[in-house]
Amino acid sequence: MKKFVITIGREYGSGGRIIGEKLAKRLGVNFYDKNMIDKIAEESGFTKEAVEALDGKKTSSFLYSLFMSTQPVTLSDTLFKAQTDIIRDLVSKESCVIVGRCADYVLSNCSDCSDVINAFIYADMATKVKRSVEEYKETTILKCSLEEWTRQEHLTTTTTHQINGVLEITMMY
């Protein structure tokens, strides 16, 4: 059987992880999400705590500094490189579903990855808040203002767009 990979980007609370897990189970393939953190820590030589602390953070001068320049490579860049290597290694060996981890970008220029399906899951604010409280048992969200939530979503979106090379300007009021 030919290998394939499905990448799922998502907004926090939209259900992307749940959809990814169910899809992987139904297809009989492995599912990767935050469970990849241990592998990233092992590959990079950093502690699991350091990887978790930097998870989803923006990097500076991103791929250019990582692969082409003589500028120092940041910790975030080093961890992203380890994550990239792990994702590419996984998809070279098996079919799988990967949620987040910028996998859509990582695999966008991968010559060995011809069967990649990229999806993005989103939901309205009420659904995201409800899921965060009920499914993820997120209690801090109840104390979080709409402005704080929007700012966090904006940071996640900006990180993804920065990695994908898309310039998006969003006004925050």
NUBA-200493 format. One record per residue (C-alpha): residue in three letters; x negated, y, z negated. Coordinates in pm, whole numbers, plus 50000, padded with zeros to 5 digits. Example, Ala and Ser with C-alpha at 12.3 -4.5 7.8 and 13.67 -1.06 7.14 Angstrom:
BEGIN
ALA487704955049220 SER486334989449286 
***
This chain:
BEGIN
MET500005000050000 LYS498745034650091 LYS497855057449798 PHE499855089049732 VAL499965116249469 ILE502765138949358 THR501795171449186 ILE504345190348982 GLY503905226548882 ARG506465240048638 GLU507605267848415 TYR507365260648045 GLY510615244947929 SER511905237548280 GLY511655199848237 GLY508765194248477 ARG507015170048241 ILE510195150048185 ILE510875148448559 GLY507275138148625 GLU507395110248367 LYS510665096548505 LEU509415098748862 ALA506175080548780 LYS508075053248596 ARG510515048748883 LEU507675047049137 GLY505615024048915 VAL502565046948909 ASN500565063748633 PHE501575097348493 TYR499055124348397 ASP499665156548209 LYS498115167547879 ASN496905131647835 MET494105142048071 ILE492565164047800 ASP490635134947646 LYS489135126647987 ILE488195163248044 ALA486515164947703 GLU484565133247773 GLU483485144548121 SER482515179848014 GLY480845170747687 PHE483035195247494 THR485245185947202 LYS488915178347254 GLU489695209147041 ALA487635231847270 VAL489415218247577 GLU492825222847412 ALA491925258447310 LEU491055267747668 ASP493885248247831 GLY495735270848072 LYS493495301048020 LYS492305322248310 THR488715319948422 SER486395347248545 SER485415349948911 PHE486665314548937 LEU485595291449221 TYR483275316849375 SER481105318049063 LEU481485280849009 PHE480315269149347 MET478675297649536 SER477135324249320 THR474295327449077 GLN476485343248811 PRO476685324148486 VAL479425298048474 THR481925303148192 LEU483155276147959 SER486555277948132 ASP484895272548469 THR482935242648336 LEU486105226948200 PHE487975233648523 LYS485165217148719 ALA485405186448494 GLN489185186148539 THR488785189148917 ASP486355159948925 ILE488685138548715 ILE491735146048930 ARG489885138749254 ASP488465106649108 LEU491925095348993 VAL493585100949328 SER490775083149510 LYS491555052049303 GLU495305051649251 SER498705066049330 CYS499975088549053 VAL502075117948940 ILE500205147748793 VAL502005175648611 GLY500215208848583 ARG496415209948563 CYS496435230648888 ALA496445197249068 ASP498165212149373 TYR495205235449420 VAL492575209449334 LEU493945186149601 SER494695213049862 ASN491305209450029 CYS490635173049945 SER489835153450261 ASP490605119850095 CYS494075130949983 SER496305130150288 ASP499495119250111 VAL500065146749858 ILE503505160349774 ASN503585192949576 ALA506705203049383 PHE507495231949152 ILE510175229648882 TYR511865260548743 ALA514965267948536 ASP516935297348402 MET515865312248069 ALA518705297347863 THR517875262147983 LYS514165266847914 VAL514745279447560 LYS517265251847485 ARG514915224647615 SER511965239347425 VAL513875237447098 GLU515755204547151 GLU513335183247354 TYR509935197247261 LYS510905205446899 GLU509425240046952 THR510305260646645 THR508185291346711 ILE510305298947018 LEU513155308746787 LYS510985337046654 CYS509705346346998 SER511215376347170 LEU512235375547535 GLU509345399547605 GLU506815375747443 TRP508235345847636 THR508105365247963 ARG504525376047893 GLN503495339547830 GLU505205328248149 HIS503505356548335 LEU500075345348206 THR500745309648320 THR501965321248661 THR499055345348701 THR496575317648618 THR498135294848880 HIS498235322449140 GLN494645332849064 ILE493515297149113 ASN495515293749433 GLY494065325949568 VAL497415343749578 LEU497535380049473 GLU500755386649287 ILE501475419049111 THR504215417548849 MET505365447848659 MET505955441248289 TYR508205466048106 
***
